[in-house]
Amino acid sequence: RILVNKAAYDVRLPYTDIVIVSHSETQRGDVVVFRPPGEEYSVFKRVIGCPGDRVTAHGGRVEVNGVLLEYEQVAGAEYERAAVENNLGAVIEQERGNGPPHLITHRGDAACEAAAVSGLLAKDEYFLVGDNRDNSRDSRAYGPVQRSAILGKVVGKYRPDP
């Protein structure tokens, strides 16, 4: 379970998608809740690119404005509490250079190179990617996400006591 601040960026008319006031902008590194293009359900992904950025994603690696983010491999114990259904990759790394450092996972083989994409983000477009790079349907599949589709910011996790 995750905790979401639905008023982090916008105040909306209750029970609608009508924005009353926008008071903050989405930043690189934020984990946001949004509706994928053409879908009715919501998912959460990390903001990798903001309006005006050129984003290139190839395999488990990301470049923003021509600068490759930094990657450092870490021990698998970092993900020891992750559910088996998450299908974590063999490689677990800390990604730096795009918001706060965070963990990602991927297979680390050439098979994930098929997901290579590159593009310049227009006004009000964001590039969103999951931290489980091999098991994430995100902007690499459906392109940039419009600002209006972003519903809130993930602010924490909730784990009830067993």
PyMOL commands that place a pseudoatom at each C-alpha (Angstrom):
pseudoatom trace, name=CA, resn=ARG, resi=1, chain=A, elem=C, hetatm=0, pos=[0.000, 0.000, 0.000]
pseudoatom trace, name=CA, resn=ILE, resi=2, chain=A, elem=C, hetatm=0, pos=[1.165, 3.483, -0.756]
pseudoatom trace, name=CA, resn=LEU, resi=3, chain=A, elem=C, hetatm=0, pos=[0.245, 6.900, 0.635]
pseudoatom trace, name=CA, resn=VAL, resi=4, chain=A, elem=C, hetatm=0, pos=[-0.567, 9.563, -1.946]
pseudoatom trace, name=CA, resn=ASN, resi=5, chain=A, elem=C, hetatm=0, pos=[-0.884, 13.317, -1.530]
pseudoatom trace, name=CA, resn=LYS, resi=6, chain=A, elem=C, hetatm=0, pos=[-3.524, 14.164, -4.132]
pseudoatom trace, name=CA, resn=ALA, resi=7, chain=A, elem=C, hetatm=0, pos=[-3.124, 17.885, -3.395]
pseudoatom trace, name=CA, resn=ALA, resi=8, chain=A, elem=C, hetatm=0, pos=[0.667, 17.936, -3.886]
pseudoatom trace, name=CA, resn=TYR, resi=9, chain=A, elem=C, hetatm=0, pos=[0.407, 19.657, -7.268]
pseudoatom trace, name=CA, resn=ASP, resi=10, chain=A, elem=C, hetatm=0, pos=[-3.242, 20.560, -7.802]
pseudoatom trace, name=CA, resn=VAL, resi=11, chain=A, elem=C, hetatm=0, pos=[-6.420, 21.114, -5.854]
pseudoatom trace, name=CA, resn=ARG, resi=12, chain=A, elem=C, hetatm=0, pos=[-9.263, 19.437, -7.734]
pseudoatom trace, name=CA, resn=LEU, resi=13, chain=A, elem=C, hetatm=0, pos=[-12.994, 19.696, -7.402]
pseudoatom trace, name=CA, resn=PRO, resi=14, chain=A, elem=C, hetatm=0, pos=[-13.948, 16.662, -5.260]
pseudoatom trace, name=CA, resn=TYR, resi=15, chain=A, elem=C, hetatm=0, pos=[-14.879, 13.510, -7.218]
pseudoatom trace, name=CA, resn=THR, resi=16, chain=A, elem=C, hetatm=0, pos=[-13.804, 15.063, -10.536]
pseudoatom trace, name=CA, resn=ASP, resi=17, chain=A, elem=C, hetatm=0, pos=[-10.661, 15.723, -12.556]
pseudoatom trace, name=CA, resn=ILE, resi=18, chain=A, elem=C, hetatm=0, pos=[-11.411, 19.454, -12.660]
pseudoatom trace, name=CA, resn=VAL, resi=19, chain=A, elem=C, hetatm=0, pos=[-8.407, 21.435, -11.396]
pseudoatom trace, name=CA, resn=ILE, resi=20, chain=A, elem=C, hetatm=0, pos=[-9.350, 24.418, -9.257]
pseudoatom trace, name=CA, resn=VAL, resi=21, chain=A, elem=C, hetatm=0, pos=[-5.777, 25.624, -8.706]
pseudoatom trace, name=CA, resn=SER, resi=22, chain=A, elem=C, hetatm=0, pos=[-2.288, 24.349, -9.562]
pseudoatom trace, name=CA, resn=HIS, resi=23, chain=A, elem=C, hetatm=0, pos=[0.224, 25.343, -6.906]
pseudoatom trace, name=CA, resn=SER, resi=24, chain=A, elem=C, hetatm=0, pos=[3.310, 23.189, -7.448]
pseudoatom trace, name=CA, resn=GLU, resi=25, chain=A, elem=C, hetatm=0, pos=[5.183, 21.562, -10.309]
pseudoatom trace, name=CA, resn=THR, resi=26, chain=A, elem=C, hetatm=0, pos=[6.195, 17.949, -10.660]
pseudoatom trace, name=CA, resn=GLN, resi=27, chain=A, elem=C, hetatm=0, pos=[9.959, 17.500, -10.175]
pseudoatom trace, name=CA, resn=ARG, resi=28, chain=A, elem=C, hetatm=0, pos=[12.435, 14.929, -11.507]
pseudoatom trace, name=CA, resn=GLY, resi=29, chain=A, elem=C, hetatm=0, pos=[12.636, 12.050, -9.072]
pseudoatom trace, name=CA, resn=ASP, resi=30, chain=A, elem=C, hetatm=0, pos=[9.062, 12.430, -7.765]
pseudoatom trace, name=CA, resn=VAL, resi=31, chain=A, elem=C, hetatm=0, pos=[7.012, 9.253, -7.721]
pseudoatom trace, name=CA, resn=VAL, resi=32, chain=A, elem=C, hetatm=0, pos=[3.571, 10.186, -9.029]
pseudoatom trace, name=CA, resn=VAL, resi=33, chain=A, elem=C, hetatm=0, pos=[0.169, 8.575, -9.430]
pseudoatom trace, name=CA, resn=PHE, resi=34, chain=A, elem=C, hetatm=0, pos=[-1.374, 9.043, -12.874]
pseudoatom trace, name=CA, resn=ARG, resi=35, chain=A, elem=C, hetatm=0, pos=[-3.706, 7.552, -15.434]
pseudoatom trace, name=CA, resn=PRO, resi=36, chain=A, elem=C, hetatm=0, pos=[-1.913, 5.984, -18.393]
pseudoatom trace, name=CA, resn=PRO, resi=37, chain=A, elem=C, hetatm=0, pos=[-3.099, 7.293, -21.776]
pseudoatom trace, name=CA, resn=GLY, resi=38, chain=A, elem=C, hetatm=0, pos=[-6.456, 5.757, -22.718]
pseudoatom trace, name=CA, resn=GLU, resi=39, chain=A, elem=C, hetatm=0, pos=[-6.888, 3.906, -19.401]
pseudoatom trace, name=CA, resn=GLU, resi=40, chain=A, elem=C, hetatm=0, pos=[-9.325, 4.300, -16.495]
pseudoatom trace, name=CA, resn=TYR, resi=41, chain=A, elem=C, hetatm=0, pos=[-7.034, 2.896, -13.786]
pseudoatom trace, name=CA, resn=SER, resi=42, chain=A, elem=C, hetatm=0, pos=[-4.189, 4.670, -11.956]
pseudoatom trace, name=CA, resn=VAL, resi=43, chain=A, elem=C, hetatm=0, pos=[-0.554, 3.564, -11.558]
pseudoatom trace, name=CA, resn=PHE, resi=44, chain=A, elem=C, hetatm=0, pos=[2.565, 5.068, -10.021]
pseudoatom trace, name=CA, resn=LYS, resi=45, chain=A, elem=C, hetatm=0, pos=[5.938, 5.704, -11.683]
pseudoatom trace, name=CA, resn=ARG, resi=46, chain=A, elem=C, hetatm=0, pos=[9.004, 7.908, -11.204]
pseudoatom trace, name=CA, resn=VAL, resi=47, chain=A, elem=C, hetatm=0, pos=[9.375, 11.221, -13.063]
pseudoatom trace, name=CA, resn=ILE, resi=48, chain=A, elem=C, hetatm=0, pos=[12.516, 10.963, -15.196]
pseudoatom trace, name=CA, resn=GLY, resi=49, chain=A, elem=C, hetatm=0, pos=[11.940, 13.850, -17.593]
pseudoatom trace, name=CA, resn=CYS, resi=50, chain=A, elem=C, hetatm=0, pos=[10.137, 17.215, -17.357]
pseudoatom trace, name=CA, resn=PRO, resi=51, chain=A, elem=C, hetatm=0, pos=[8.953, 19.638, -20.078]
pseudoatom trace, name=CA, resn=GLY, resi=52, chain=A, elem=C, hetatm=0, pos=[11.831, 20.683, -22.335]
pseudoatom trace, name=CA, resn=ASP, resi=53, chain=A, elem=C, hetatm=0, pos=[14.027, 17.693, -21.428]
pseudoatom trace, name=CA, resn=ARG, resi=54, chain=A, elem=C, hetatm=0, pos=[15.430, 15.274, -23.988]
pseudoatom trace, name=CA, resn=VAL, resi=55, chain=A, elem=C, hetatm=0, pos=[15.154, 11.782, -22.540]
pseudoatom trace, name=CA, resn=THR, resi=56, chain=A, elem=C, hetatm=0, pos=[16.826, 8.666, -23.892]
pseudoatom trace, name=CA, resn=ALA, resi=57, chain=A, elem=C, hetatm=0, pos=[16.070, 5.335, -22.238]
pseudoatom trace, name=CA, resn=HIS, resi=58, chain=A, elem=C, hetatm=0, pos=[17.984, 2.263, -23.373]
pseudoatom trace, name=CA, resn=GLY, resi=59, chain=A, elem=C, hetatm=0, pos=[17.945, -0.958, -21.405]
pseudoatom trace, name=CA, resn=GLY, resi=60, chain=A, elem=C, hetatm=0, pos=[18.183, -0.214, -17.715]
pseudoatom trace, name=CA, resn=ARG, resi=61, chain=A, elem=C, hetatm=0, pos=[19.924, 3.120, -18.377]
pseudoatom trace, name=CA, resn=VAL, resi=62, chain=A, elem=C, hetatm=0, pos=[18.540, 6.646, -18.789]
pseudoatom trace, name=CA, resn=GLU, resi=63, chain=A, elem=C, hetatm=0, pos=[20.071, 9.833, -20.195]
pseudoatom trace, name=CA, resn=VAL, resi=64, chain=A, elem=C, hetatm=0, pos=[18.509, 13.238, -19.516]
pseudoatom trace, name=CA, resn=ASN, resi=65, chain=A, elem=C, hetatm=0, pos=[19.640, 16.097, -21.757]
pseudoatom trace, name=CA, resn=GLY, resi=66, chain=A, elem=C, hetatm=0, pos=[22.613, 14.043, -22.946]
pseudoatom trace, name=CA, resn=VAL, resi=67, chain=A, elem=C, hetatm=0, pos=[23.866, 13.195, -19.441]
pseudoatom trace, name=CA, resn=LEU, resi=68, chain=A, elem=C, hetatm=0, pos=[23.826, 9.549, -18.393]
pseudoatom trace, name=CA, resn=LEU, resi=69, chain=A, elem=C, hetatm=0, pos=[22.480, 9.099, -14.878]
pseudoatom trace, name=CA, resn=GLU, resi=70, chain=A, elem=C, hetatm=0, pos=[24.880, 7.471, -12.399]
pseudoatom trace, name=CA, resn=TYR, resi=71, chain=A, elem=C, hetatm=0, pos=[24.473, 3.802, -11.468]
pseudoatom trace, name=CA, resn=GLU, resi=72, chain=A, elem=C, hetatm=0, pos=[26.035, 1.824, -8.638]
pseudoatom trace, name=CA, resn=GLN, resi=73, chain=A, elem=C, hetatm=0, pos=[25.264, -1.854, -8.093]
pseudoatom trace, name=CA, resn=VAL, resi=74, chain=A, elem=C, hetatm=0, pos=[24.022, -2.754, -4.597]
pseudoatom trace, name=CA, resn=ALA, resi=75, chain=A, elem=C, hetatm=0, pos=[23.321, -5.996, -2.740]
pseudoatom trace, name=CA, resn=GLY, resi=76, chain=A, elem=C, hetatm=0, pos=[20.061, -7.801, -3.408]
pseudoatom trace, name=CA, resn=ALA, resi=77, chain=A, elem=C, hetatm=0, pos=[19.149, -7.569, 0.273]
pseudoatom trace, name=CA, resn=GLU, resi=78, chain=A, elem=C, hetatm=0, pos=[17.831, -4.065, -0.470]
pseudoatom trace, name=CA, resn=TYR, resi=79, chain=A, elem=C, hetatm=0, pos=[14.800, -5.715, -2.069]
pseudoatom trace, name=CA, resn=GLU, resi=80, chain=A, elem=C, hetatm=0, pos=[14.409, -8.631, 0.349]
pseudoatom trace, name=CA, resn=ARG, resi=81, chain=A, elem=C, hetatm=0, pos=[10.883, -7.568, 1.359]
pseudoatom trace, name=CA, resn=ALA, resi=82, chain=A, elem=C, hetatm=0, pos=[9.658, -7.178, -2.221]
pseudoatom trace, name=CA, resn=ALA, resi=83, chain=A, elem=C, hetatm=0, pos=[6.852, -9.479, -3.325]
pseudoatom trace, name=CA, resn=VAL, resi=84, chain=A, elem=C, hetatm=0, pos=[7.802, -12.370, -5.614]
pseudoatom trace, name=CA, resn=GLU, resi=85, chain=A, elem=C, hetatm=0, pos=[5.155, -11.112, -8.086]
pseudoatom trace, name=CA, resn=ASN, resi=86, chain=A, elem=C, hetatm=0, pos=[7.339, -8.059, -8.754]
pseudoatom trace, name=CA, resn=ASN, resi=87, chain=A, elem=C, hetatm=0, pos=[9.638, -10.205, -10.938]
pseudoatom trace, name=CA, resn=LEU, resi=88, chain=A, elem=C, hetatm=0, pos=[12.775, -8.371, -9.884]
pseudoatom trace, name=CA, resn=GLY, resi=89, chain=A, elem=C, hetatm=0, pos=[15.747, -8.447, -12.220]
pseudoatom trace, name=CA, resn=ALA, resi=90, chain=A, elem=C, hetatm=0, pos=[19.176, -9.886, -11.498]
pseudoatom trace, name=CA, resn=VAL, resi=91, chain=A, elem=C, hetatm=0, pos=[20.757, -6.418, -11.225]
pseudoatom trace, name=CA, resn=ILE, resi=92, chain=A, elem=C, hetatm=0, pos=[19.869, -4.001, -8.422]
pseudoatom trace, name=CA, resn=GLU, resi=93, chain=A, elem=C, hetatm=0, pos=[21.400, -0.544, -8.636]
pseudoatom trace, name=CA, resn=GLN, resi=94, chain=A, elem=C, hetatm=0, pos=[21.168, 2.828, -7.005]
pseudoatom trace, name=CA, resn=GLU, resi=95, chain=A, elem=C, hetatm=0, pos=[20.332, 5.476, -9.612]
pseudoatom trace, name=CA, resn=ARG, resi=96, chain=A, elem=C, hetatm=0, pos=[21.612, 9.025, -9.005]
pseudoatom trace, name=CA, resn=GLY, resi=97, chain=A, elem=C, hetatm=0, pos=[21.442, 12.315, -10.828]
pseudoatom trace, name=CA, resn=ASN, resi=98, chain=A, elem=C, hetatm=0, pos=[17.689, 12.705, -11.234]
pseudoatom trace, name=CA, resn=GLY, resi=99, chain=A, elem=C, hetatm=0, pos=[16.142, 13.638, -7.911]
pseudoatom trace, name=CA, resn=PRO, resi=100, chain=A, elem=C, hetatm=0, pos=[16.965, 11.743, -4.725]
pseudoatom trace, name=CA, resn=PRO, resi=101, chain=A, elem=C, hetatm=0, pos=[18.994, 8.521, -5.128]
pseudoatom trace, name=CA, resn=HIS, resi=102, chain=A, elem=C, hetatm=0, pos=[16.704, 5.492, -5.480]
pseudoatom trace, name=CA, resn=LEU, resi=103, chain=A, elem=C, hetatm=0, pos=[16.911, 1.779, -6.221]
pseudoatom trace, name=CA, resn=ILE, resi=104, chain=A, elem=C, hetatm=0, pos=[16.115, 0.258, -9.612]
pseudoatom trace, name=CA, resn=THR, resi=105, chain=A, elem=C, hetatm=0, pos=[16.239, -3.308, -10.875]
pseudoatom trace, name=CA, resn=HIS, resi=106, chain=A, elem=C, hetatm=0, pos=[16.642, -4.889, -14.323]
pseudoatom trace, name=CA, resn=ARG, resi=107, chain=A, elem=C, hetatm=0, pos=[17.941, -8.038, -15.987]
pseudoatom trace, name=CA, resn=GLY, resi=108, chain=A, elem=C, hetatm=0, pos=[21.147, -6.427, -17.156]
pseudoatom trace, name=CA, resn=ASP, resi=109, chain=A, elem=C, hetatm=0, pos=[21.180, -8.267, -20.483]
pseudoatom trace, name=CA, resn=ALA, resi=110, chain=A, elem=C, hetatm=0, pos=[20.736, -7.211, -24.103]
pseudoatom trace, name=CA, resn=ALA, resi=111, chain=A, elem=C, hetatm=0, pos=[17.057, -8.258, -24.116]
pseudoatom trace, name=CA, resn=CYS, resi=112, chain=A, elem=C, hetatm=0, pos=[15.998, -5.036, -22.423]
pseudoatom trace, name=CA, resn=GLU, resi=113, chain=A, elem=C, hetatm=0, pos=[17.650, -2.978, -25.188]
pseudoatom trace, name=CA, resn=ALA, resi=114, chain=A, elem=C, hetatm=0, pos=[14.423, -3.443, -27.207]
pseudoatom trace, name=CA, resn=ALA, resi=115, chain=A, elem=C, hetatm=0, pos=[12.835, -0.767, -25.003]
pseudoatom trace, name=CA, resn=ALA, resi=116, chain=A, elem=C, hetatm=0, pos=[15.153, 2.004, -26.308]
pseudoatom trace, name=CA, resn=VAL, resi=117, chain=A, elem=C, hetatm=0, pos=[13.345, 5.334, -26.827]
pseudoatom trace, name=CA, resn=SER, resi=118, chain=A, elem=C, hetatm=0, pos=[14.399, 8.951, -27.221]
pseudoatom trace, name=CA, resn=GLY, resi=119, chain=A, elem=C, hetatm=0, pos=[12.537, 12.215, -27.488]
pseudoatom trace, name=CA, resn=LEU, resi=120, chain=A, elem=C, hetatm=0, pos=[12.159, 15.872, -26.574]
pseudoatom trace, name=CA, resn=LEU, resi=121, chain=A, elem=C, hetatm=0, pos=[9.335, 16.554, -24.112]
pseudoatom trace, name=CA, resn=ALA, resi=122, chain=A, elem=C, hetatm=0, pos=[6.847, 19.262, -25.038]
pseudoatom trace, name=CA, resn=LYS, resi=123, chain=A, elem=C, hetatm=0, pos=[5.204, 21.725, -22.666]
pseudoatom trace, name=CA, resn=ASP, resi=124, chain=A, elem=C, hetatm=0, pos=[3.122, 19.850, -20.069]
pseudoatom trace, name=CA, resn=GLU, resi=125, chain=A, elem=C, hetatm=0, pos=[4.705, 16.442, -20.919]
pseudoatom trace, name=CA, resn=TYR, resi=126, chain=A, elem=C, hetatm=0, pos=[6.537, 14.166, -18.494]
pseudoatom trace, name=CA, resn=PHE, resi=127, chain=A, elem=C, hetatm=0, pos=[8.536, 10.977, -19.024]
pseudoatom trace, name=CA, resn=LEU, resi=128, chain=A, elem=C, hetatm=0, pos=[7.624, 8.432, -16.336]
pseudoatom trace, name=CA, resn=VAL, resi=129, chain=A, elem=C, hetatm=0, pos=[9.474, 5.144, -15.752]
pseudoatom trace, name=CA, resn=GLY, resi=130, chain=A, elem=C, hetatm=0, pos=[9.055, 2.337, -13.228]
pseudoatom trace, name=CA, resn=ASP, resi=131, chain=A, elem=C, hetatm=0, pos=[11.932, 1.415, -10.939]
pseudoatom trace, name=CA, resn=ASN, resi=132, chain=A, elem=C, hetatm=0, pos=[11.524, -2.244, -11.985]
pseudoatom trace, name=CA, resn=ARG, resi=133, chain=A, elem=C, hetatm=0, pos=[12.750, -1.466, -15.490]
pseudoatom trace, name=CA, resn=ASP, resi=134, chain=A, elem=C, hetatm=0, pos=[12.008, -4.869, -17.064]
pseudoatom trace, name=CA, resn=ASN, resi=135, chain=A, elem=C, hetatm=0, pos=[8.549, -5.281, -15.558]
pseudoatom trace, name=CA, resn=SER, resi=136, chain=A, elem=C, hetatm=0, pos=[7.058, -1.821, -16.045]
pseudoatom trace, name=CA, resn=ARG, resi=137, chain=A, elem=C, hetatm=0, pos=[4.679, -0.504, -18.669]
pseudoatom trace, name=CA, resn=ASP, resi=138, chain=A, elem=C, hetatm=0, pos=[5.553, 3.179, -18.722]
pseudoatom trace, name=CA, resn=SER, resi=139, chain=A, elem=C, hetatm=0, pos=[6.552, 6.087, -20.999]
pseudoatom trace, name=CA, resn=ARG, resi=140, chain=A, elem=C, hetatm=0, pos=[8.905, 3.777, -22.875]
pseudoatom trace, name=CA, resn=ALA, resi=141, chain=A, elem=C, hetatm=0, pos=[5.776, 1.968, -24.121]
pseudoatom trace, name=CA, resn=TYR, resi=142, chain=A, elem=C, hetatm=0, pos=[3.112, 4.673, -24.397]
pseudoatom trace, name=CA, resn=GLY, resi=143, chain=A, elem=C, hetatm=0, pos=[5.127, 7.860, -24.650]
pseudoatom trace, name=CA, resn=PRO, resi=144, chain=A, elem=C, hetatm=0, pos=[5.103, 11.017, -22.550]
pseudoatom trace, name=CA, resn=VAL, resi=145, chain=A, elem=C, hetatm=0, pos=[2.338, 11.594, -20.013]
pseudoatom trace, name=CA, resn=GLN, resi=146, chain=A, elem=C, hetatm=0, pos=[0.352, 14.816, -20.015]
pseudoatom trace, name=CA, resn=ARG, resi=147, chain=A, elem=C, hetatm=0, pos=[0.482, 16.934, -16.841]
pseudoatom trace, name=CA, resn=SER, resi=148, chain=A, elem=C, hetatm=0, pos=[-3.321, 16.725, -16.581]
pseudoatom trace, name=CA, resn=ALA, resi=149, chain=A, elem=C, hetatm=0, pos=[-3.080, 12.919, -16.124]
pseudoatom trace, name=CA, resn=ILE, resi=150, chain=A, elem=C, hetatm=0, pos=[-0.929, 13.264, -12.969]
pseudoatom trace, name=CA, resn=LEU, resi=151, chain=A, elem=C, hetatm=0, pos=[-3.197, 12.881, -9.940]
pseudoatom trace, name=CA, resn=GLY, resi=152, chain=A, elem=C, hetatm=0, pos=[-0.816, 13.158, -6.992]
pseudoatom trace, name=CA, resn=LYS, resi=153, chain=A, elem=C, hetatm=0, pos=[2.554, 12.449, -5.419]
pseudoatom trace, name=CA, resn=VAL, resi=154, chain=A, elem=C, hetatm=0, pos=[3.506, 9.273, -3.572]
pseudoatom trace, name=CA, resn=VAL, resi=155, chain=A, elem=C, hetatm=0, pos=[4.645, 10.341, -0.098]
pseudoatom trace, name=CA, resn=GLY, resi=156, chain=A, elem=C, hetatm=0, pos=[5.221, 7.027, 1.644]
pseudoatom trace, name=CA, resn=LYS, resi=157, chain=A, elem=C, hetatm=0, pos=[4.376, 3.386, 2.184]
pseudoatom trace, name=CA, resn=TYR, resi=158, chain=A, elem=C, hetatm=0, pos=[1.900, 1.904, 4.614]
pseudoatom trace, name=CA, resn=ARG, resi=159, chain=A, elem=C, hetatm=0, pos=[2.665, -1.513, 6.051]
pseudoatom trace, name=CA, resn=PRO, resi=160, chain=A, elem=C, hetatm=0, pos=[0.187, -2.603, 8.705]
pseudoatom trace, name=CA, resn=ASP, resi=161, chain=A, elem=C, hetatm=0, pos=[1.630, -4.481, 11.659]
pseudoatom trace, name=CA, resn=PRO, resi=162, chain=A, elem=C, hetatm=0, pos=[1.349, -8.259, 11.134]
for i in range(1, 162): cmd.bond("trace and resi %d" % i, "trace and resi %d" % (i + 1))
show_as sticks, trace
zoom trace
